Amino acid sequence: MPTRDFGAVVKGNTIFLSPSAVPEQSIGTYCFNTVTREWEKAGEWVLPFVGKAEPYAPEFGHWFGLSAEESYHLCAISSLNPPTMKYVFPDFNPPEDWLLFDLTLVSLGSGRFCTAKFYDLSADSGFIDDGFDNAVILTGVEVVRSDDDQAEELKMIRHKSKCVSDRDLEYVL
């Protein structure tokens, strides 16, 4: 389970925050107006992201983030109040014995993203024998409009994934 147990989205001057990304543990979503400096409850709904979503991408009409569901795949929503996950783009499925302990999404601009998922490897993974007990999987993805000119649908192009392993791996800069 990732260490970030919240979802956050920025819309204009407002920050939306779900203190728990797990619906059954959530107390709803709150918003903070950065101009008036006031908090208010946005609703009983929960943002579908774990951690911070990337800023609204007007060229796609969506916010992008990592899904709060167990797969933690790249996903997108087109509206708030309440948000509905419109797309889920699978990026990497680890072996069952790898334990996810952190993750992040980095926007590279123009619909390009890099997911970084940090894992604690079990003794059965095969990496421990080589002296590695942590790994990060970096995956490049690109979101584009569908080839069909009439469709407003989005699709994901998954680019290369890279596994970086090291005994003392804590951060990738």
PyMOL commands that set and color helices and strands:
alter all, ss='L'
color gray80, all
select helices_A, chain A and resi 23-25+123-125+128-130
alter helices_A, ss='H'
color red, helices_A
select strands_A, chain A and resi 7-11+14-18+29-33+38-43+49-52+63-67+74-77+85-89+99-109+112-120+134-145+154-166
alter strands_A, ss='S'
color yellow, strands_A
deselect
rebuild
show_as cartoon
